[in-house]
Amino acid sequence: MTLDWISQDGKLLLWARTVRTFSYGFLSVILAIYLKLIGFNEILIGVVLTVTLVNSVIFNLLSSAYADRIGRKKILTLYAVLMVISAVIFFFTNNYVALIIAALIGTINVTGSEIGAFLSLEQAILPQTVNNIKKRNSIFALYNMVGTFAMSGGVLVSGLPNFLEQHYGLDQISAIKTLFVFYAILALVVMAIYLALSKGVEIQPKNGQSIPQNKISPQTRGIITKLSSLFAVDSFGGGFVIQSIVAFWFYSRFGADLTMLSYIFSAAGVLTAVSFLLATKIASKIGLVNTMVFTHIPSNILLILLAFAPNFSVGILLYLARMSLSQMDVPTRQSYIVAIVNENERVAAAGITNTSRNVAQAVSPSLAGVVIQILSLSAPFVVGGILKIAYDIGIFASFRKIKPPEEI
């Protein structure tokens, strides 16, 4: 595949996405299990996972308010530095308060798909890296595809602690801690990539005017408010089934070890990555909104069925089938948001909609821990699936008539 239609900044963003999501891949699998091993119960684990999502809320708000004034490049670099700091804290201490602080500041991602502040800024920049409106869907598909392939590769690394235990005599906790060192090194690589970005990633004031302080027009504000409300429902449901919770489910219900989990989530990542390219082709035929909805509903039905899997093999098949469909709405959703707003509104629009997703999803993992203790280990899958189907119905009813420019 030739990439001459993507600018140098666009290629750098693809590399940053690749390295960053590779590190998220192994962290999302091992974090909840690691916290369990050092003595935290399900509710405390849920709180830590929730705090990682609160981090996304805070930094998305920061990006929306200040990125175009301070500089997108500077903000991205700052977030990479915080990744390094959080990894160091997780390596050196098991203190609960310290780990909460690390989760709060560190842009740690445990969902299995990226939702943080990096995403909002890069989502706003990507349309500037292609010179043809017809390539906008393609750049978002490619961006998500390389990230998902990288995450599936990173998931395989989560099996490394088992190798270190068997061949080098490390105990399980020490073996897992080596991955926090690896995470810090990868975060330094991400920081270096951002430092190489040009001024082309910034919004360029027109006719010598300063960047407008009020980035959202009244018309756009209404659209973004409705989108944000619906995205909140979707993410609230998704928070019950983030990858760390799914890993914990396979580990607790069927006794799957870290090596087996790494294979499962890596295979799921490959299926998801391939689905992004298919989503672009489907969207060119039936439109972005239709693609978002008509691929998402079947995936959520499979999610509900997963709760009732009678054995490990059926559970794997249902999960992989679900993951082959569940993320096809991601590049289409991202492309849709930046297509229906003006260029100077993109950072704010992406930040606001992603913040609504993060706020809603930040609540769910803690509730998932409570639901598991009160109802059953599988109950979060049913709750999450029902909520996400409600979102699909809402997005279709509200936005099927609002078209991006190329569909008009």
Backbone hydrogen bonds, N-H to C=O, Kabsch-Sander energy under -0.5 kcal/mol:
donor,donor_aa,acceptor,acceptor_aa,energy
6,I,3,L,-1.8
7,S,129,T,-2.3
11,K,7,S,-2.0
12,L,8,Q,-2.2
13,L,9,D,-2.3
14,L,10,G,-1.9
15,W,11,K,-2.0
16,A,12,L,-2.7
17,R,13,L,-2.6
18,T,14,L,-2.1
19,V,15,W,-2.5
20,R,16,A,-2.5
21,T,17,R,-2.5
22,F,18,T,-1.7
23,S,19,V,-1.6
24,Y,20,R,-1.8
25,G,21,T,-1.8
26,F,22,F,-1.1
27,L,23,S,-1.6
28,S,24,Y,-2.5
29,V,25,G,-0.8
30,I,26,F,-1.9
31,L,27,L,-2.0
34,Y,30,I,-3.1
35,L,31,L,-2.5
36,K,32,A,-1.8
37,L,33,I,-2.1
38,I,34,Y,-1.7
39,G,36,K,-1.3
40,F,35,L,-2.4
45,I,41,N,-2.5
46,G,42,E,-2.3
47,V,43,I,-1.9
48,V,44,L,-2.1
49,L,45,I,-2.5
50,T,46,G,-2.2
51,V,47,V,-2.3
52,T,48,V,-1.7
53,L,49,L,-1.0
53,L,50,T,-0.6
54,V,50,T,-2.0
55,N,51,V,-2.0
56,S,52,T,-0.8
57,V,53,L,-1.4
58,I,54,V,-2.3
59,F,55,N,-2.4
60,N,56,S,-2.0
61,L,57,V,-2.1
62,L,58,I,-2.0
63,S,59,F,-2.3
64,S,60,N,-2.6
65,A,61,L,-2.0
66,Y,62,L,-2.5
67,A,63,S,-2.0
69,R,66,Y,-1.0
70,I,66,Y,-3.5
71,G,66,Y,-0.6
71,G,67,A,-2.1
75,I,71,G,-2.0
76,L,72,R,-2.4
77,T,73,K,-2.2
78,L,74,K,-2.2
79,Y,75,I,-2.2
80,A,76,L,-1.7
81,V,77,T,-1.9
82,L,78,L,-2.0
83,M,79,Y,-1.5
84,V,80,A,-1.5
85,I,81,V,-2.0
86,S,82,L,-2.2
87,A,83,M,-1.9
88,V,84,V,-2.0
89,I,85,I,-1.9
90,F,86,S,-2.3
91,F,87,A,-1.7
92,F,88,V,-2.0
93,T,89,I,-1.7
99,L,95,N,-2.3
100,I,96,Y,-2.1
101,I,97,V,-2.2
102,A,98,A,-2.5
103,A,99,L,-2.5
104,L,100,I,-1.9
105,I,101,I,-2.1
106,G,102,A,-1.7
110,V,108,I,-0.5
119,L,116,G,-0.5
120,S,116,G,-1.1
121,L,117,A,-1.8
122,E,118,F,-2.5
123,Q,119,L,-2.7
124,A,120,S,-1.5
125,I,121,L,-1.7
126,L,122,E,-2.5
128,Q,125,I,-1.9
129,T,126,L,-2.0
130,V,127,P,-0.9
131,N,5,W,-0.5
135,K,132,N,-2.2
136,R,133,I,-1.4
139,I,135,K,-2.5
140,F,136,R,-1.7
141,A,137,N,-2.1
142,L,138,S,-2.7
143,Y,139,I,-2.5
144,N,140,F,-2.2
145,M,141,A,-2.3
146,V,142,L,-2.8
147,G,143,Y,-1.4
148,T,144,N,-2.2
149,F,145,M,-2.8
150,A,146,V,-2.3
151,M,147,G,-2.3
152,S,148,T,-2.5
153,G,149,F,-2.0
154,G,150,A,-2.6
155,V,151,M,-2.3
156,L,152,S,-1.1
157,V,153,G,-0.8
157,V,154,G,-0.7
158,S,154,G,-0.6
158,S,155,V,-1.4
159,G,156,L,-1.6
160,L,157,V,-2.4
162,N,159,G,-0.6
163,F,159,G,-1.2
164,L,160,L,-2.4
165,E,161,P,-2.3
166,Q,162,N,-2.2
167,H,163,F,-2.4
168,Y,164,L,-1.9
169,G,165,E,-0.9
170,L,164,L,-1.3
175,A,171,D,-2.4
176,I,172,Q,-2.1
177,K,173,I,-2.0
178,T,174,S,-1.0
178,T,175,A,-0.6
179,L,176,I,-1.6
180,F,176,I,-0.5
180,F,177,K,-1.0
181,V,177,K,-1.0
182,F,178,T,-1.8
183,Y,179,L,-2.3
184,A,180,F,-1.9
185,I,181,V,-2.0
186,L,182,F,-2.3
187,A,183,Y,-2.0
188,L,184,A,-1.6
189,V,185,I,-1.5
190,V,186,L,-2.2
191,M,187,A,-2.2
192,A,188,L,-2.0
193,I,189,V,-2.0
194,Y,190,V,-2.2
195,L,191,M,-1.9
196,A,192,A,-0.8
196,A,193,I,-1.0
197,L,194,Y,-1.4
201,V,198,S,-1.3
202,E,199,K,-1.6
208,G,205,P,-0.5
209,Q,206,K,-1.9
215,K,213,Q,-1.0
217,S,215,K,-0.6
221,R,217,S,-2.9
222,G,218,P,-1.7
223,I,219,Q,-1.5
224,I,220,T,-3.1
225,T,221,R,-2.2
226,K,222,G,-1.8
227,L,223,I,-2.6
228,S,224,I,-2.8
229,S,225,T,-1.9
230,L,226,K,-2.0
231,F,227,L,-3.1
232,A,228,S,-1.9
233,V,229,S,-1.3
234,D,230,L,-2.0
235,S,231,F,-2.8
236,F,232,A,-2.4
237,G,233,V,-2.0
238,G,234,D,-2.3
239,G,235,S,-2.1
240,F,237,G,-1.2
241,V,238,G,-1.6
242,I,239,G,-0.7
243,Q,111,T,-1.7
244,S,110,V,-1.5
245,I,242,I,-0.9
246,V,242,I,-2.2
247,A,243,Q,-2.8
248,F,244,S,-1.9
249,W,245,I,-2.2
250,F,246,V,-2.5
251,Y,247,A,-2.4
252,S,248,F,-2.6
253,R,249,W,-2.9
254,F,250,F,-1.4
255,G,251,Y,-0.6
256,A,250,F,-1.7
261,L,257,D,-2.5
262,S,258,L,-2.3
263,Y,259,T,-1.7
264,I,260,M,-2.3
265,F,261,L,-2.6
266,S,262,S,-1.8
267,A,263,Y,-2.4
268,A,264,I,-2.1
269,G,265,F,-2.0
270,V,266,S,-2.0
271,L,267,A,-2.1
272,T,268,A,-2.4
273,A,269,G,-2.6
274,V,270,V,-2.2
275,S,271,L,-1.6
276,F,272,T,-1.0
276,F,273,A,-0.8
277,L,273,A,-0.8
278,L,274,V,-1.4
279,A,275,S,-2.3
280,T,276,F,-1.6
281,K,277,L,-1.6
282,I,278,L,-2.5
283,A,279,A,-2.8
284,S,280,T,-1.7
285,K,281,K,-0.6
285,K,282,I,-1.2
286,I,282,I,-2.8
287,G,283,A,-1.9
291,T,287,G,-1.8
292,M,288,L,-2.3
293,V,289,V,-2.1
294,F,290,N,-2.8
295,T,291,T,-1.1
296,H,292,M,-0.7
297,I,293,V,-2.0
299,S,295,T,-0.9
300,N,296,H,-1.7
301,I,297,I,-1.7
302,L,298,P,-2.0
303,L,299,S,-1.5
304,I,300,N,-1.8
305,L,301,I,-2.0
306,L,302,L,-1.8
307,A,303,L,-0.8
307,A,304,I,-0.9
308,F,305,L,-1.6
309,A,306,L,-1.8
315,G,311,N,-2.2
316,I,312,F,-2.3
317,L,313,S,-2.2
318,L,314,V,-2.6
319,Y,315,G,-2.3
320,L,316,I,-2.8
321,A,317,L,-2.3
322,R,318,L,-2.3
323,M,319,Y,-2.4
324,S,320,L,-1.3
325,L,322,R,-1.4
326,S,322,R,-2.4
327,Q,323,M,-0.5
328,M,325,L,-1.5
330,V,327,Q,-1.7
332,T,328,M,-0.7
333,R,329,D,-2.3
334,Q,330,V,-2.5
335,S,331,P,-2.4
336,Y,332,T,-2.1
337,I,333,R,-2.3
338,V,334,Q,-1.7
339,A,335,S,-1.4
340,I,336,Y,-1.5
345,E,342,N,-1.7
346,R,343,E,-1.3
349,A,345,E,-2.9
350,A,346,R,-3.1
351,G,347,V,-2.9
352,I,348,A,-3.0
353,T,349,A,-2.3
354,N,350,A,-2.4
355,T,351,G,-2.3
356,S,352,I,-2.3
357,R,353,T,-1.6
358,N,354,N,-2.6
359,V,355,T,-3.1
360,A,356,S,-1.8
361,Q,357,R,-2.5
362,A,358,N,-2.1
363,V,359,V,-0.7
363,V,360,A,-0.8
364,S,360,A,-0.8
367,L,363,V,-1.5
368,A,364,S,-3.0
369,G,365,P,-1.9
370,V,366,S,-1.6
371,V,367,L,-3.2
372,I,368,A,-2.6
373,Q,369,G,-1.7
374,I,370,V,-2.6
375,L,371,V,-3.0
376,S,371,V,-0.8
379,A,376,S,-0.7
381,F,378,S,-1.5
382,V,378,S,-0.8
382,V,379,A,-0.6
383,V,379,A,-2.2
384,G,380,P,-2.7
385,G,381,F,-2.1
386,I,382,V,-2.1
387,L,383,V,-2.0
388,K,384,G,-2.1
389,I,385,G,-1.8
390,A,386,I,-1.8
391,Y,387,L,-1.6
392,D,388,K,-2.0
393,I,389,I,-2.1
394,G,390,A,-2.0
395,I,391,Y,-2.9
396,F,392,D,-1.8
397,A,393,I,-2.1
398,S,394,G,-2.0
399,F,395,I,-2.0
400,R,396,F,-1.2
402,I,399,F,-1.0
403,K,401,K,-0.8
407,E,404,P,-1.9
408,I,404,P,-0.6
408,I,405,P,-1.2
